[in-house]
Amino acid sequence: MTTENWNDKDFVLEKVKQNGLALEFASEELRNDLEVVIEAIKQDLNAFSFASPEVNKAIREFTGRKMKEEIFEEIINLYTK
């Protein structure tokens, strides 16, 4: 495997779908690609640690908002029944 392969999005997508931790070897550009990172995380949650800081932050912010929404929804459901 050459370094060029890890710059190829189709190649990397194939690899991370088989083993999410392969994200570690992807180019910086592809570790910053949300589609690639999500596919890697779907296969192995630990792949999250190999995402670029930008994607890592975006995913954390999104999941944080979703968790807050779900918590507020549960609280509302508890007190409106």
C-alpha positions, 0 to 999 in steps of 0.5 A: 500500500502506498501513501497515495492510496490513503489520499484516495477517498474511495480507497479510504472509505472501503478500508474504514468500512472494514475497520474504522481504525484504519482512519488513522492512516488516512490523509489529513484531508480525509480525516477532515472529511465528514463522510469518511469519519462517520463511516469509520465511527459507524464501524468502530467508535474508537475511530473518533480519536483519529478524526481531524480536530475540526470534525471532532469538534463538529461531531461533539457539538452536534451530539451535545445539542442532540443530547440536550434536546433529548434531555429537555424532551424527557423533562417536559414529558415527565412534568406534563403527564 
